[in-house]
Amino acid sequence: MVILIAMLSLFASLAPAQTITAAITGTASDPSGATVPTATVIATNTETNVRSTITTNSDGIYNFPFLRVGPYTITVEAKGFKKSVLGPFNVEANQTARIDVKLEIGDTSVTVEVSDVGPLLQTETQATGDTLSSTKLTSLPLNGRNFASLTLLIPGAVSTSPGAMNTAARFQGSGSRPQVNGNREQTNNFILDGVDINQSVDNQIGYQPNVDALEEVKVVTGNAGAEFGNVGGASVVMSLKSGTNQFHGNAFEFLRNDKLDANGFFNNRGNVKKQALRQNIFGGTFGGPIQKNKTFFFVDYEQTERRISGPATASVAPAAWRNGDLSQFLAVNNQIIRDPDTGSSLATRTPFPNNQIPVARFSATAKYLFGHPELYPLPNNTGTGALGVGSNYIGSTRNYLSNKQGDAKLDYRVSDNDTLMFRYSKGMYETFGSGAAIPVFMTSGNNGPTWSAVTNWTRTWSASMVSDNRLSYSLIGIDDKVIDWSGLLGADGNSKFGIPGGQFIPGLSSFNLGGSLSGVGSAATIANTRDNKFQFQSNNTYQHGSHVLKFGVNLMRVRDGRIVEAQGYVKGA
């Protein structure tokens, strides 16, 4: 897919960058309001002391596109005028800040400092949305440390199932993204450091960064630039932190434990105990200079370990049913059990005496199931319903989640005209059920290996021409699992139950029992998914006089693969 972006502005202002970087523009003028051409303008990042220098053009206009987000000062020098220094002030991703400078006549050795810069209003773009700063991201409580839930703070963003966003789970499917301005949740676009991190097959968020590692999250909800034109919903633009001239870091752990939780209202009303919960989310960040004013690094790591367990129920056959005695059906609802081998229609078939089916007539599957209480236990609870079999067995369920992920980022100021950035991210996500009510219930889970790499080169070709170029690759995988959690069924579970045809997943194929009993086994419909993306982007800004031309290219090759397998169903036993 090739997207060619060309936009011509007839105004003196800089066209909005619509990237992960920021921009500063403005006009230098004298006390009378006349513009000052050929003035030297320096934009200095106060955290890294990295400086960008240009001169105002014939119309007194200066432009700094593709700046790293953060705090800046603007210094303006011109012959016959005092030097002016404004700032520091913060600029955000996808923001074009206008800072107009009015120079005072005097000796250039005299400096006029303006430290209190007014709020930077959005005057250079019509895009709507808001920014979540690093302070907001780390100060607000997050259940599961899932940054996606914070997008609900943006005007126009809602969720029909916010609980699905307040979780440490990463591939939880429907409900894990916001619906923005009436659009479906699948229409959002999630971008990290300018790189697509969407899992395209199922429209999920493929990689969710550690919130302590995010510099900011910019959510563009409307009138987005052409570079984000592949979606109809929100563009969620995330920027990972970078190192500065000072060493900074943190360590954290967030603990959840059922011993510290109150039981829920409905659990209390139904006299149901709360589930056991152990959740630990821990990690840290660290960044600083490798060479001050020139080379910087930043690394982060986060690990989540969650264990949940609690009671679970099943509806199992009572002892009488297992011996063929179905007289209860006759007594409760006058249901007559007839011999299928004695007639071609229900009306002509002979009833079994007193609804008693000879055990010899049982299928091999039913004989094995009912003959092995270690796999299919007898009821241990008073059941519900007319037949008394509903939830007549109480067991336990357990599930486990583990997520390990980290990022490494390097920023290098090659020269006054060249800046390089490299980032590598990797995540290993796993969740699975480690227990179910009875052994013939199978559990499920998935693995989610992800990794991505991106390199960014920003080049100032001349005072009029600046380009920002990005090359990236990402891999997002989701591998479904069906699990014989007890290990009692084994790799030949089907043959034990008399089910022919073999199997490729340990456990038992799915079959129904009827009579309001729980079905057992699993159809084992699983999918192994790989989402590969190769991406190249180039954003360029050219200014001539009071005219600005923005143009660029976005090349993306998406290779999606999904293999679906199924172990199948068996006719009811």
Summary of the structure (lengths in Angstrom):
residues: 573
radius of gyration: 32.3
end to end distance: 52.7
largest distance: 115.8
contacts: 1879
relative contact order: 0.12
helix: 12%
strand: 48%
